[in-house]
Amino acid sequence: MTCSPRRAMFAPVAPADGRERPGLWACQTQHIERAMKRHATPATLATLDRLARSPIHLLHRAGQCAEDLFHAEIKDRDLTPRQLAVLVTVARTEGLSQTGLVARTGIDRSTLADIVRRMQKKGLLQRRRTKEDARAYAVRLTGEGRRALRAAEPVAKRVDVRILEALPARRRGQFIDALTAIVAAFEKQPPDAR
């Protein structure tokens, strides 16, 4: 796997045990550390050390690498991971309102409205006012949306496998469990407490 320059620290390297493991978590830390020791100030080194142990930074970087993998695999299909999440969710719950999509995908309301509008223009989704609430929209897949979902699901599964292959097999379930626990813990909090 090759990463874009801003993702360079997540390119594959041979770990200390000598077995090369491709994947985004195998960081080129030795190379970066040597370069930083030659050129960085003590303050810069302290900042990098903090970032290397910062969950918010590492989750962001991991997300960037996962998106890079997804875009490399999806190629010219013009679909983002968030759009795929919307397609999957709508396929499982046809006629779901946009508010329901926000709750199920975790995508904020204004971003989701923009995503739905763009997907509607691409012919992947259709929106109709609900009978229960004239202010709300029910969202459904179009035929093109179903085709896009069928084409993208195997790609997403390959990306999921590649991401998890960065970890030893015994830690993959723990990794998913940890991410799930983080999401669940913050979803329980009211929005203003997050």
Secondary structure, DSSP 4 states (H G I P E B T S, - for coil): ----GGGGGGS-B--TTS--B-SSSS--HHHHHHHHHHH--HHHHHHHHHHHT-HHHHHHHHHHHHHHHHHHHHGGG---HHHHHHHHHHHHSTTEEHHHHHHHH---HHHHHHHHHHHHHTTSEEEEE-SS-TT-EEEEE-HHHHHHHHHHHHHHHHHHHHHHTTS-HHHHHHHHHHHHHHHHHHHSS-GGG-
